Amino acid sequence: MLKNMPKKENSEETKLDAHRDFVGKLTIEDLILLKLRQELYDGSWSALEKDLQDRLQNRPLIYKIIQRIRTDLERLEKLRAYEQQNNVDLLNLLPRADGMLEFMDFMGMDS
């Protein structure tokens, strides 16, 4: 009978694996947003979003910058939603291997 009861530790490990899988699929642009949120906005999605929205309202902007800001805002929503739904900070889940060390050095992240 005890075999059918899920173990809490097993459940937590499964969740952590799912979060790591999500992080493993993030693009470089997603990772940059995570880093910017941490370094420039004290970990606040709202502050980053407000800054991007403010920049978007500033005229004149060249089309490419406008498109990049819009894309970053979409990315921000995806990352924030995942963190809120799963009560996790994705930055803490970034892998430290498989090419990430070079990226982290480039971005000035501690390894």
Residue pairs with C-beta under 8 A, 6 or more apart in sequence:
15 86
16 93
18 86
19 86
19 88
19 90
19 93
20 93
20 95
22 82
22 90
23 90
23 93
23 94
23 95
24 95
26 34
26 79
26 90
27 75
28 103
29 71
29 72
29 75
30 75
30 78
30 79
31 94
31 103
31 107
32 107
33 48
33 72
33 75
33 76
33 79
34 79
34 90
34 91
34 94
35 91
35 107
35 109
36 48
37 43
37 44
37 45
37 48
37 76
37 91
38 91
39 108
40 48
41 47
41 48
41 51
43 89
45 76
45 79
45 80
45 83
48 76
49 73
49 76
52 69
52 72
52 73
52 76
53 73
55 61
55 69
56 66
56 69
56 70
56 73
61 69
79 90
82 88
82 90
83 89
83 90
94 100
94 104
96 104
96 111
101 111
103 109
104 110
104 111
105 111
